[in-house]
């Protein structure tokens, strides 16, 4: 089976960003399937240009048997929302023309966000007469409206119409969080399968102390609380800085912000203004180097703005934190809190509350045995319920069934 994935934000394991799709693609290839990915050369996390565009089906597959075609995308992804839309539309067009030239496709796999590339995937599937699998990783445009990024009524209506169209015209729908299922079904989605976010547990060694990372960043002897991921509008990292300000007298505690995003410069300015020498901003790392970084953390932080819709999300970072055997400090309510509490893997605090967040960090700094036990329980829970290989098997089985039904 030859599977075509249209994914502007695709990140390979040697690039910063979420690598769920590279991991799934490698699993498909290991099962004997051929996978071609059409992606942007512009990093969705950093906005920087990476791989050069390649627009030929003759491009060789990588070592894992996955062919990645990087196509033209307008580069100013993080400049403003208007520039972001131009970036989305440029990829939508260039990925369509590249996909049109590919031959012997058996299934087209679309994913959102950005939702606009879903239209490209649907159109290519219909023109090639093959099944269309649509994966919902984010409730866009609802999230964008909730945080005030998307405000223009006409654009909101058009985006919601596109969302309903894709839900209704997909041959099958996949979501990565159980919280998404009612939302998708209420907008016309049928045959919705849950393939949740998880983690490749084989990548992480809970016994690793992260000594090299600690030495590199001047962290030896400190309790390290690490946030790893996007520095965007939704991530509420201003609250984490407020918590760090309250912990400023704790000279044994370091707060690490590893990653990149549109809000990072303003966060760095604010940390400087507050004199937060206990906050370390660390450049993003490719996924294959993240195990060493997480190993250097004593506890890991997941945080989002206190928005009602964010109660539906399964942030991928939480599963990696648990796979690394690190205690989780969770400032997110909803379905992911259920996971962390059921696993006994961390401490949950109310979103948007810097006082509670600072108290949780301080508590785990003072209770090494407690955080160690949380890490052990979290790792065991991921191995039993959210290991990437078993979740990938679910996706592979769905795609094989769709191909047979054709």
PECOR-V793586 format. One record per residue. RES is the residue in three letters. OMEGA is omega in degrees with one decimal (NA if undefined). NEAR is the number of other C-alpha atoms within 10 Angstrom. Layout:
((RES | OMEGA | NEAR) (RES | OMEGA | NEAR))
This chain:
((UNK | 178.0 | 17) (UNK | -176.0 | 18) (UNK | 176.7 | 21) (UNK | 177.5 | 25) (UNK | 175.6 | 23) (UNK | -171.6 | 30) (UNK | -178.8 | 25) (UNK | -174.2 | 28) (UNK | -178.7 | 22) (UNK | 175.7 | 25) (UNK | 175.1 | 25) (UNK | -176.0 | 18) (UNK | 178.3 | 19) (UNK | 178.7 | 12) (UNK | 174.4 | 19) (UNK | 176.7 | 24) (UNK | -179.7 | 23) (UNK | -174.5 | 21) (UNK | 179.3 | 21) (UNK | -172.7 | 19) (UNK | 174.0 | 19) (UNK | 178.4 | 19) (UNK | 177.7 | 20) (UNK | -179.9 | 19) (UNK | 177.6 | 25) (UNK | 178.8 | 20) (UNK | 176.6 | 22) (UNK | -179.9 | 25) (UNK | 178.7 | 18) (UNK | 176.9 | 13) (UNK | 175.8 | 11) (UNK | -179.5 | 12) (UNK | 178.0 | 17) (UNK | -178.1 | 20) (UNK | 173.4 | 25) (UNK | -179.7 | 23) (UNK | 170.0 | 23) (UNK | -171.7 | 25) (UNK | 177.4 | 25) (UNK | 172.0 | 32) (UNK | -179.0 | 25) (UNK | -180.0 | 27) (UNK | 179.0 | 21) (UNK | -179.1 | 21) (UNK | -173.0 | 23) (UNK | -174.6 | 21) (UNK | -178.7 | 17) (UNK | 179.0 | 14) (UNK | -180.0 | 14) (UNK | -177.1 | 13) (UNK | 176.9 | 14) (UNK | -180.0 | 13) (UNK | 172.9 | 16) (UNK | -172.3 | 17) (UNK | 179.3 | 20) (UNK | 178.3 | 14) (UNK | -179.6 | 16) (UNK | 177.9 | 10) (UNK | -176.2 | 12) (UNK | 173.9 | 12) (UNK | 176.3 | 15) (UNK | -174.6 | 10) (UNK | -179.2 | 8) (UNK | 178.3 | 15) (UNK | -179.6 | 19) (UNK | 177.5 | 21) (UNK | -179.1 | 20) (UNK | 178.4 | 24) (UNK | 179.1 | 26) (UNK | -174.8 | 25) (UNK | -175.7 | 25) (UNK | 174.5 | 21) (UNK | 176.5 | 24) (UNK | -164.1 | 17) (UNK | -170.5 | 19) (UNK | -173.0 | 18) (UNK | -172.9 | 23) (UNK | -174.4 | 18) (UNK | 177.8 | 11) (UNK | 179.7 | 12) (UNK | 178.6 | 13) (UNK | 177.1 | 12) (UNK | 178.9 | 15) (UNK | 178.3 | 17) (UNK | 177.4 | 16) (UNK | 177.3 | 17) (UNK | 179.6 | 21) (UNK | -176.6 | 21) (UNK | 178.6 | 17) (UNK | 177.5 | 19) (UNK | 179.9 | 27) (UNK | -178.0 | 24) (UNK | -176.1 | 17) (UNK | 178.4 | 20) (UNK | 177.6 | 28) (UNK | -177.0 | 20) (UNK | 176.6 | 15) (UNK | 179.7 | 18) (UNK | -178.7 | 27) (UNK | -177.6 | 15) (UNK | -178.3 | 10) (UNK | -175.8 | 15) (UNK | 173.2 | 10) (UNK | 176.3 | 11) (UNK | 179.7 | 20) (UNK | -179.4 | 22) (UNK | 174.8 | 26) (UNK | -175.9 | 27) (UNK | 176.4 | 23) (UNK | -177.7 | 28) (UNK | -179.7 | 26) (UNK | 9.0 | 22) (UNK | -10.4 | 19) (UNK | -174.3 | 21) (UNK | -175.6 | 24) (UNK | 178.8 | 22) (UNK | 175.2 | 24) (UNK | 178.0 | 29) (UNK | 175.8 | 20) (UNK | -178.7 | 22) (UNK | 178.8 | 28) (UNK | -176.6 | 25) (UNK | 178.0 | 16) (UNK | 178.6 | 26) (UNK | -178.7 | 24) (UNK | 179.3 | 12) (UNK | -179.5 | 9) (UNK | 177.8 | 18) (UNK | -178.1 | 14) (UNK | -179.8 | 19) (UNK | 178.8 | 23) (UNK | 175.6 | 27) (UNK | -179.5 | 25) (UNK | -177.4 | 25) (UNK | -179.2 | 23) (UNK | -179.6 | 25) (UNK | -171.1 | 21) (UNK | -178.6 | 22) (UNK | 178.6 | 20) (UNK | 17.5 | 18) (UNK | -173.7 | 22) (UNK | 179.6 | 16) (UNK | -178.3 | 17) (UNK | 177.6 | 16) (UNK | -175.9 | 14) (UNK | -178.7 | 16) (UNK | 175.1 | 15) (UNK | 177.3 | 12) (UNK | -178.9 | 14) (UNK | -174.0 | 17) (UNK | -175.7 | 12) (UNK | -175.7 | 10) (UNK | -178.2 | 10) (UNK | 179.9 | 9) (UNK | 176.8 | 12) (UNK | -179.5 | 16) (UNK | 179.9 | 12) (UNK | 179.8 | 11) (UNK | 178.3 | 18) (UNK | 176.7 | 17) (UNK | 177.7 | 12) (UNK | 178.6 | 17) (UNK | -179.5 | 25) (UNK | 179.5 | 16) (UNK | -177.3 | 17) (UNK | 178.0 | 25) (UNK | -175.1 | 24) (UNK | -175.2 | 17) (UNK | 174.6 | 16) (UNK | 175.5 | 23) (UNK | 170.2 | 18) (UNK | 178.7 | 21) (UNK | 175.8 | 25) (UNK | 173.1 | 24) (UNK | -177.9 | 23) (UNK | 177.2 | 21) (UNK | 177.6 | 21) (UNK | 178.8 | 17) (UNK | -178.9 | 19) (UNK | -170.8 | 22) (UNK | 179.9 | 20) (UNK | 180.0 | 12) (UNK | -177.3 | 14) (UNK | -179.4 | 21) (UNK | 179.5 | 16) (UNK | 179.8 | 11) (UNK | 171.7 | 16) (UNK | -179.4 | 14) (UNK | 177.7 | 23) (UNK | 179.9 | 17) (UNK | -178.1 | 12) (UNK | 179.9 | 20) (UNK | 175.7 | 18) (UNK | 168.7 | 20) (UNK | -168.7 | 20) (UNK | 168.5 | 22) (UNK | 179.8 | 22) (UNK | -177.7 | 27) (UNK | 172.6 | 28) (UNK | -173.4 | 20) (UNK | -179.7 | 22) (UNK | 179.9 | 12) (UNK | -168.4 | 15) (UNK | 177.1 | 22) (UNK | -178.0 | 17) (UNK | -179.5 | 20) (UNK | -179.9 | 9) (UNK | -178.3 | 15) (UNK | -179.0 | 16) (UNK | -174.5 | 19) (UNK | -178.4 | 14) (UNK | 178.9 | 14) (UNK | 179.6 | 17) (UNK | 179.5 | 19) (UNK | -177.9 | 12) (UNK | -173.1 | 9) (UNK | 176.1 | 12) (UNK | -173.7 | 10) (UNK | -177.3 | 20) (UNK | 178.4 | 15) (UNK | -179.0 | 10) (UNK | 166.6 | 16) (UNK | -174.9 | 23) (UNK | 173.0 | 25) (UNK | -170.3 | 27) (UNK | 164.2 | 25) (UNK | 179.4 | 25) (UNK | 178.3 | 24) (UNK | -176.0 | 23) (UNK | 174.4 | 24) (UNK | -175.2 | 24) (UNK | -175.6 | 16) (UNK | -175.6 | 18) (UNK | -167.4 | 20) (UNK | 170.6 | 17) (UNK | -176.1 | 19) (UNK | 172.0 | 23) (UNK | 177.9 | 19) (UNK | 177.3 | 21) (UNK | 175.8 | 25) (UNK | 176.9 | 23) (UNK | 177.5 | 20) (UNK | 178.2 | 21) (UNK | 178.3 | 27) (UNK | 178.6 | 20) (UNK | -179.5 | 16) (UNK | -171.7 | 21) (UNK | -179.9 | 18) (UNK | 177.1 | 10) (UNK | -174.8 | 14) (UNK | 178.9 | 11) (UNK | -175.0 | 15) (UNK | 174.8 | 21) (UNK | 176.1 | 23) (UNK | -177.1 | 27) (UNK | 172.6 | 22) (UNK | -176.8 | 25) (UNK | 179.1 | 20) (UNK | -176.8 | 21) (UNK | 178.9 | 24) (UNK | -173.8 | 17) (UNK | -175.2 | 18) (UNK | -174.4 | 18) (UNK | 179.6 | 19) (UNK | -179.6 | 12) (UNK | 176.0 | 12) (UNK | 178.5 | 18) (UNK | 177.7 | 16) (UNK | -178.1 | 11) (UNK | 178.0 | 15) (UNK | 178.3 | 21) (UNK | 179.7 | 12) (UNK | -179.1 | 9) (UNK | -179.3 | 14) (UNK | -174.8 | 12) (UNK | 177.7 | 20) (UNK | 174.6 | 14) (UNK | 179.2 | 20) (UNK | -178.8 | 23) (UNK | 174.6 | 19) (UNK | -174.5 | 17) (UNK | -177.9 | 13) (UNK | -178.3 | 11) (UNK | -179.3 | 21) (UNK | 172.2 | 19) (UNK | -175.0 | 17) (UNK | -177.3 | 19) (UNK | 174.1 | 15) (UNK | -179.4 | 15) (UNK | 177.5 | 20) (UNK | 178.5 | 20) (UNK | 178.7 | 21) (UNK | -179.4 | 21) (UNK | 178.1 | 31) (UNK | -179.9 | 24) (UNK | -179.2 | 24) (UNK | 171.4 | 28) (UNK | 174.7 | 24) (UNK | -176.7 | 28) (UNK | -172.3 | 27) (UNK | 170.5 | 28) (UNK | -172.7 | 24) (UNK | 172.8 | 24) (UNK | 176.8 | 22) (UNK | 179.3 | 21) (UNK | 179.0 | 19) (UNK | -174.7 | 15) (UNK | -177.2 | 11) (UNK | -178.9 | 18) (UNK | 173.6 | 22) (UNK | -178.1 | 17) (UNK | -166.4 | 21) (UNK | 171.8 | 23) (UNK | -177.6 | 25) (UNK | -175.9 | 21) (UNK | -177.3 | 19) (UNK | -178.1 | 19) (UNK | -179.7 | 28) (UNK | 175.9 | 27) (UNK | 176.9 | 26) (UNK | -178.1 | 32) (UNK | 177.9 | 33) (UNK | 178.5 | 31) (UNK | 178.8 | 32) (UNK | -179.2 | 33) (UNK | 177.0 | 31) (UNK | -177.5 | 31) (UNK | 168.7 | 30) (UNK | -167.8 | 26) (UNK | 174.8 | 25) (UNK | 178.5 | 25) (UNK | 176.0 | 25) (UNK | 171.8 | 23) (UNK | -169.9 | 15) (UNK | 180.0 | 16) (UNK | 175.2 | 23) (UNK | 176.9 | 21) (UNK | 179.3 | 12) (UNK | -176.4 | 18) (UNK | -178.5 | 24) (UNK | 177.8 | 14) (UNK | 178.6 | 13) (UNK | -172.9 | 19) (UNK | -168.9 | 18) (UNK | -177.7 | 29) (UNK | -178.3 | 29) (UNK | 177.2 | 21) (UNK | 177.3 | 21) (UNK | 179.9 | 20) (UNK | 175.6 | 15) (UNK | 176.5 | 20) (UNK | -175.4 | 20) (UNK | -177.9 | 16) (UNK | 179.4 | 21) (UNK | 179.1 | 17) (UNK | 179.2 | 16) (UNK | 178.2 | 27) (UNK | 179.6 | 20) (UNK | 179.5 | 15) (UNK | 177.9 | 19) (UNK | -179.5 | 26) (UNK | -179.2 | 17) (UNK | -178.7 | 14) (UNK | 175.3 | 22) (UNK | -176.3 | 20) (UNK | -175.6 | 11) (UNK | -176.7 | 10) (UNK | -179.6 | 13) (UNK | 179.2 | 10) (UNK | -178.0 | 15) (UNK | 176.4 | 23) (UNK | 179.1 | 20) (UNK | 175.8 | 16) (UNK | 179.7 | 23) (UNK | 179.4 | 27) (UNK | -179.6 | 20) (UNK | 179.8 | 22) (UNK | 178.6 | 31) (UNK | -179.7 | 27) (UNK | -178.8 | 17) (UNK | 178.0 | 21) (UNK | 178.8 | 24) (UNK | -176.3 | 18) (UNK | -169.1 | 10) (UNK | -171.0 | 13) (UNK | 176.7 | 21) (UNK | -173.2 | 21) (UNK | -177.4 | 24) (UNK | -179.0 | 17) (UNK | 177.4 | 16) (UNK | 177.5 | 19) (UNK | 177.1 | 22) (UNK | 179.0 | 16) (UNK | 178.7 | 15) (UNK | 179.6 | 19) (UNK | 179.9 | 18) (UNK | 178.0 | 12) (UNK | -178.0 | 16) (UNK | 177.9 | 23) (UNK | 178.5 | 14) (UNK | 178.5 | 11) (UNK | 179.8 | 18) (UNK | 178.8 | 16) (UNK | -177.1 | 10) (UNK | 177.3 | 8) (UNK | NA | 10))
